[in-house]
Amino acid sequence: MTVAVSRPARPLRAFLGAGAIGVLLLVAMAITSVANVRSHGAPQWTGWFGLVAGALALAGGVYGLRAVREPTRRSSHLRRALLLFGLGLFGWLVVMDVFTYLLLAGPEVALAAALACVPTTGLALLAVRWLDRYDSQPWPYLLAALIWGALAATLLVSLSETLWQMANYDLVPGQPLEISIAFMAGSNEEVAKGVAVFLLYLVLRERFQGVVAGIVYGAAVGIGFNFLETMTYIAHLYYLFSGLVPDPKAGPAWVGPLAAGVAQWFIRQILGMFLGHPTYTALIGAGIGAAAVLPKRHQRFLSILGGLLLAVAAHFSWDAWASLFPTSSSNALLLLISIPARNVLMTGPFTVVVLLVLVMGLEVEGAGLRRQLEQEVAAAGGAVGAEEVPVLLSAWRRLDSRYAAFALRGWRAYSRLSQLQTAQLRLARLKWQRQQQGRPADAESEAAGRSRILELRQALAAED
């Protein structure tokens, strides 16, 4: 099947950069995994499991090098490299995240925590996907972003926070230590998630263009990170509170293991689902997405740095609340007021910033796509008709036209029309993005896109 547009060629430095980051990431995860597994007295099988995972990742690296050295077979070598490296990476993640973090409280608690987080996480991902009204991102890509945020970013955070704490306890005694620890979570977690978003950009460069796509993928990484962090807190607090003896003096204020777990779920999966990690990482994604279409290097650098600094500031403001407004856990009423206020007052303004950037990005994107679609209408090549332009620029009208096709001619007509509209928008997006970047038109990709549109139009007409 002919694709709508050809993928932009990646320069050699992109492969080398991705390989270098992948090696550093694997080394970081290996160190963290070994340290945590040893500290928790893991069984012997985890060591062998880790060795096999490391061997797979190393084999993936070998194929990655062969992809660089043999351009004629680059695609096949890259597929093998990604498969082997992904399997190795997943092996380390299983040892680290599943065993080390979740099974201390028992597999039943870990499973219950996961099942409790799945519905809220799924709804959040669905809402984030809906934000990109001109070209919804493919589900496999969004799920990859979510899984990457849940597994890879959490491991980077574990390593960076361990090193940070070691350096601070040795070098920053007294009051500066408290300030440093307060700043640690915001900086370490956002940098770790930022690395995950940037790696996604390297892999999905043809989809990761503009602030809208950046916000969507950044938020997906944050949702994944929030998923595993919630599970970790639930399992950890359940484990801690299970070892405590109920205090008769506390009375109704006593918090048992189940109540502690439910409270964490509510704080992180309800209050903090959007007023939390998804907001922070969406700021990073917006910076990277904007950089993807900026023409000058210093503009791209400032865009990425600005998004990262905003994310760190947003996260730090949330952590600073505990120091500004300390609340005793024995005062239930004050806690009920303080916890939502923390999310709304500290993270809420940054969520508003994300929404404003999203709205402005959609307006700019819509105007650019309209110009390109109208140019296709004027060219009279059959790729876009004048009556199709307002439909293509409205998510609701596209959906309505697809349901009308389904009602009249069935599922195949719905699918054909959906593919046709997607191909038309992607052709317009290709032309608009190259114009934004100050690059010449890609005649070959545009021709392939028009050919694909005409092919789909004929297939749709055959459904009549």
C-alpha positions in Angstrom: 0.0 0.0 0.0 1.3 3.4 -0.9 1.8 5.7 2.0 0.4 9.2 2.1 3.7 11.0 2.4 7.2 9.7 2.6 9.1 9.9 5.8 11.8 12.6 6.0 15.2 11.2 5.7 17.1 11.1 9.0 20.7 12.3 8.9 23.5 10.1 10.2 23.9 12.3 13.3 20.3 11.4 14.3 21.2 7.7 14.4 24.4 8.3 16.2 22.6 10.6 18.7 19.8 8.1 19.3 22.4 5.3 19.7 24.4 7.3 22.2 21.4 8.2 24.3 20.2 4.6 24.1 23.5 3.3 25.5 23.6 5.9 28.3 20.0 5.0 29.1 20.8 1.3 29.3 23.8 1.8 31.5 21.8 4.0 33.8 19.0 1.4 34.0 21.5 -1.4 34.6 23.2 0.4 37.5 19.9 1.3 39.1 18.4 -2.1 38.6 21.4 -3.9 40.2 21.6 -1.5 43.1 17.9 -1.7 43.9 17.6 -5.5 43.4 20.6 -6.1 45.7 19.3 -3.7 48.3 15.9 -5.5 48.5 17.4 -9.0 48.6 16.1 -10.2 45.3 16.2 -13.9 44.5 19.0 -15.4 42.4 16.8 -15.7 39.2 16.7 -11.9 38.9 20.5 -11.8 38.3 20.3 -14.3 35.4 17.3 -12.5 34.0 19.3 -9.3 34.0 22.2 -11.0 32.2 20.0 -12.2 29.5 18.4 -8.8 29.1 21.8 -7.2 28.9 22.9 -9.6 26.2 19.8 -8.9 24.1 20.4 -5.1 24.4 24.0 -5.5 23.5 23.0 -7.5 20.4 20.6 -4.7 19.5 23.5 -2.3 19.8 25.5 -4.4 17.3 22.8 -4.3 14.8 22.5 -0.5 15.3 26.1 -0.1 14.4 25.7 -2.3 11.3 22.7 0.0 10.3 25.1 2.9 10.3 27.9 1.1 8.4 25.6 -0.6 5.8 23.1 2.1 4.5 21.7 -0.4 1.9 20.4 -2.7 4.6 19.7 0.0 7.1 16.0 -0.7 7.5 16.3 -4.4 8.3 19.2 -3.8 10.7 17.3 -1.1 12.5 14.2 -3.3 12.9 16.4 -6.0 14.5 18.2 -3.5 16.6 15.0 -2.0 17.9 13.5 -5.4 18.6 16.5 -6.8 20.5 17.2 -3.5 22.4 13.5 -3.2 23.3 13.4 -6.8 24.6 16.6 -6.2 26.7 15.3 -2.9 28.0 12.0 -4.5 28.9 13.8 -7.2 30.8 15.6 -4.7 33.0 12.3 -2.8 33.5 10.6 -6.0 34.6 13.3 -6.7 37.2 13.4 -3.1 38.4 9.8 -1.9 38.4 7.8 -5.1 38.9 10.0 -6.8 41.5 11.7 -4.0 43.3 8.9 -1.5 43.6 5.6 -3.4 43.6 6.0 -6.9 45.1 7.1 -5.7 48.6 3.4 -5.4 49.4 2.6 -8.7 47.7 1.4 -9.4 44.1 -2.2 -9.1 45.2 -1.7 -5.5 46.2 0.3 -4.7 43.1 -2.4 -6.2 40.9 -5.2 -4.4 42.7 -3.3 -1.1 42.3 -2.8 -1.7 38.6 -6.5 -2.6 38.0 -7.6 0.5 39.9 -5.3 2.8 37.8 -6.2 1.3 34.4 -9.7 2.9 33.9 -8.6 6.4 34.9 -5.4 6.1 32.8 -7.3 4.9 29.8 -9.8 7.7 30.0 -7.0 10.3 30.4 -5.2 8.9 27.3 -8.4 9.0 25.3 -9.0 12.7 26.3 -5.4 13.6 25.4 -5.7 11.9 22.0 -8.9 13.9 21.3 -7.0 17.2 21.8 -5.4 16.9 18.4 -8.5 17.6 16.4 -6.9 17.8 12.9 -4.9 14.5 13.0 -5.4 12.2 15.9 -2.2 10.4 16.8 -2.1 6.6 16.2 -2.9 4.5 19.2 0.3 2.4 19.0 2.4 5.5 19.2 0.4 6.9 22.2 0.6 3.6 24.0 4.4 3.5 23.3 4.7 7.0 24.8 2.6 5.9 27.9 4.7 2.8 28.4 7.9 4.7 27.9 6.8 7.2 30.6 5.8 4.5 32.9 8.9 2.4 32.7 11.9 4.2 31.3 11.3 7.7 32.9 10.7 6.2 36.3 14.0 4.3 36.2 15.9 7.5 35.2 14.3 9.3 38.1 15.4 6.5 40.5 19.0 6.7 39.4 19.2 10.5 39.4 17.5 10.9 42.8 19.9 8.3 44.3 22.9 10.1 43.0 21.5 13.5 44.1 20.8 12.3 47.6 24.3 10.8 47.9 25.9 14.1 46.8 23.7 16.2 49.1 24.2 14.2 52.3 27.9 14.5 51.8 28.2 18.1 50.6 25.2 20.1 51.7 24.5 19.8 55.5 21.9 21.7 57.4 19.2 24.0 56.0 20.6 24.0 52.4 20.0 20.2 52.4 16.2 20.7 52.9 16.1 23.2 50.1 18.0 20.9 47.8 15.8 18.0 48.5 12.7 20.1 47.9 14.1 21.0 44.5 15.2 17.5 43.7 11.9 15.9 42.6 11.0 18.7 40.2 14.3 18.8 38.5 15.1 15.1 38.4 11.7 13.9 37.4 11.1 16.5 34.7 14.6 16.0 33.2 14.0 12.2 33.1 10.6 12.6 31.5 12.1 15.2 29.1 14.6 12.7 28.0 11.8 10.2 27.3 9.9 12.8 25.3 13.0 13.7 23.3 13.7 10.1 22.5 10.1 9.8 21.3 10.7 12.8 19.0 13.8 11.1 17.5 11.8 7.9 16.8 8.5 9.6 15.7 9.9 12.7 14.0 7.4 12.6 11.2 4.5 12.7 13.7 6.0 14.9 16.4 5.7 18.3 14.6 4.3 21.4 16.3 3.1 22.3 19.8 -0.2 20.3 19.5 1.5 17.0 18.8 4.2 17.9 21.4 1.5 18.4 24.1 -0.3 15.2 23.2 2.9 13.0 23.3 4.2 14.9 26.4 1.0 14.4 28.3 0.9 10.7 27.3 4.4 10.3 28.8 3.2 12.0 32.0 0.1 9.8 32.2 2.3 6.7 32.0 4.7 8.1 34.6 1.7 8.9 36.8 0.3 5.4 36.4 3.4 3.6 37.7 4.1 6.3 40.4 0.5 5.8 41.7 1.0 2.0 41.8 4.4 2.5 43.6 2.9 4.8 46.2 -0.1 2.5 46.8 2.1 -0.6 47.2 4.7 1.2 49.4 2.2 2.8 51.8 0.2 -0.4 52.0 3.4 -2.2 53.0 4.3 0.5 55.5 0.9 0.8 57.1 0.5 -3.0 57.3 3.4 -3.1 59.7 1.8 -0.6 62.1 -0.3 -1.4 65.1 -3.5 0.7 65.3 -3.3 3.5 67.7 -6.3 3.6 70.1 -5.6 7.3 70.9 -5.9 8.3 67.3 -9.5 7.0 67.0 -11.1 7.9 63.7 -7.9 9.6 62.6 -6.1 6.3 62.4 -5.2 5.4 58.8 -5.0 1.8 57.9 -3.2 0.3 54.9 -6.4 0.1 52.7 -7.3 3.7 53.5 -3.7 4.9 52.8 -3.8 3.2 49.4 -7.2 4.5 48.4 -6.1 8.0 49.4 -3.1 7.8 47.2 -5.2 6.6 44.3 -7.6 9.6 44.7 -4.8 12.1 45.0 -2.8 10.9 42.0 -5.4 9.4 39.7 -8.3 11.9 40.2 -6.9 15.2 41.5 -3.4 14.8 39.9 -4.3 13.1 36.6 -4.3 16.4 34.7 -3.2 18.8 37.5 0.0 16.9 37.9 2.5 14.9 35.8 0.6 15.2 32.5 0.7 19.0 32.8 4.4 19.1 33.6 5.4 16.8 30.7 3.0 18.5 28.3 5.0 21.7 28.8 8.2 19.8 27.8 6.4 18.3 24.8 5.2 21.7 23.7 8.7 23.1 23.8 10.1 20.1 21.8 7.1 20.1 19.4 7.6 23.9 18.7 11.3 23.4 18.2 10.6 20.8 15.5 9.1 23.5 13.2 11.4 26.4 14.1 13.9 27.2 11.4 16.9 28.4 13.5 19.0 26.4 15.9 19.0 28.9 18.7 15.2 29.2 18.5 14.9 25.4 18.9 17.3 25.4 21.9 15.4 28.2 23.6 12.0 26.5 22.9 13.2 23.2 24.4 14.9 24.9 27.4 11.8 27.0 28.1 9.5 24.1 28.1 11.8 22.2 30.5 12.2 25.1 32.9 8.4 25.7 33.0 7.9 22.0 33.8 10.5 22.1 36.6 8.9 25.3 38.0 5.4 23.7 37.9 6.6 20.6 39.7 8.6 22.6 42.3 5.6 24.7 43.1 3.6 21.6 43.9 6.3 20.3 46.2 6.8 23.7 47.8 3.2 23.6 49.1 4.1 21.1 51.9 6.7 23.5 53.2 4.5 26.6 52.9 1.3 25.1 54.4 2.2 22.0 56.5 -0.8 20.0 57.5 -1.1 17.3 60.1 -2.5 14.0 59.0 -4.6 13.9 62.1 -6.7 16.8 61.0 -9.0 15.2 58.4 -11.0 18.3 57.6 -8.0 20.4 56.9 -6.5 17.6 54.7 -9.7 17.5 52.6 -9.4 21.2 52.0 -5.6 21.3 51.6 -5.1 18.5 49.1 -7.4 19.8 46.3 -6.2 23.3 47.0 -2.6 22.2 46.4 -3.4 20.9 42.9 -5.7 23.7 41.9 -3.6 26.7 43.2 -0.1 25.4 42.5 -0.5 23.3 39.3 -3.7 24.8 38.0 -2.1 27.9 36.6 0.4 25.8 34.6 -2.4 23.6 33.3 -4.1 26.8 32.1 -0.8 27.7 30.3 -0.9 24.3 28.6 -4.5 24.8 27.4 -3.8 28.3 26.1 -0.7 27.1 24.2 -2.8 24.2 22.8 -5.6 26.5 21.7 -3.2 28.9 20.0 -1.4 26.0 18.4 -4.7 24.6 17.0 -5.6 28.0 15.6 -2.2 28.5 13.9 -2.3 24.9 12.6 -5.9 25.3 11.4 -5.1 28.5 9.5 -2.0 26.9 7.9 -3.9 23.7 6.9 -6.7 25.8 5.5 -4.2 27.7 3.2 -2.7 24.5 2.0 -6.1 22.8 1.4 -7.3 25.8 -0.6 -4.2 25.6 -2.7 -5.0 22.0 -3.5 -8.5 23.0 -4.4 -7.1 25.8 -6.7 -4.7 23.3 -8.3 -7.8 21.3 -9.4 -5.8 18.0 -9.2 -8.6 16.2 -7.5 -6.9 15.7 -4.2 -9.2 18.1 -2.4 -12.6 19.5 -3.3 -13.9 22.9 -2.3 -16.8 21.3 -0.4 -14.4 19.1 1.6 -12.3 21.9 3.1 -14.8 22.9 5.9 -15.4 19.3 6.7 -11.7 18.5 7.0 -11.1 21.4 9.3 -13.8 20.4 11.8 -13.3 17.2 13.9 -17.1 17.0 14.5 -18.0 17.4 10.8 -15.4 14.7 9.9 -16.9 12.4 12.4 -20.4 13.1 11.3 -19.5 12.5 7.6 -17.9 9.1 8.6 -21.0 8.0 10.5 -23.1 9.0 7.6 -21.0 6.8 5.3 -21.3 4.0 7.8 -25.1 4.3 7.9 -25.4 4.3 4.1 -22.7 1.8 3.0 -21.3 0.1 6.1 -18.0 -0.2 7.8 -15.8 -0.4 4.7 -17.1 3.0 3.5 -16.5 4.4 7.0 -12.9 3.1 6.9 -12.2 4.4 3.4 -13.5 7.8 4.1 -11.5 8.0 7.3 -8.3 7.1 5.4 -9.1 9.6 2.7 -9.6 12.5 5.1 -6.5 11.5 7.0 -4.4 11.4 3.8 -5.8 14.8 2.8 -4.9 16.4 6.1 -1.4 14.9 6.1 -0.7 16.2 2.7 -1.7 19.7 3.8 0.3 19.2 7.0 3.5 18.2 5.1 3.3 21.3 2.9 2.6 23.6 5.9 5.3 22.2 8.1 8.0 22.6 5.4 6.8 26.1 4.9 7.0 26.8 8.6 10.6 25.5 8.6 11.6 27.6 5.6 12.4 24.5 3.6 11.6 23.9 -0.1 8.6 21.8 -1.1 9.1 18.1 -1.2 7.7 17.4 -4.6 8.2 13.6 -4.4 6.3 13.3 -1.1 3.5 15.6 -2.2 3.1 13.6 -5.4 2.9 10.4 -3.4 0.4 11.9 -1.1 -1.9 13.0 -4.0 -1.6 9.6 -5.6 -2.6 8.0 -2.4 -5.6 10.3 -2.1 -6.8 9.6 -5.6 -6.4 5.9 -5.0 -8.6 6.1 -1.8 -11.1 8.3 -3.6 -11.5 5.6 -6.3 -11.8 2.9 -3.7 -14.5 4.9 -1.8 -16.4 5.5 -5.0 -16.4 1.7 -5.7 -18.3 1.2 -2.4 -21.3 2.9 -3.9 
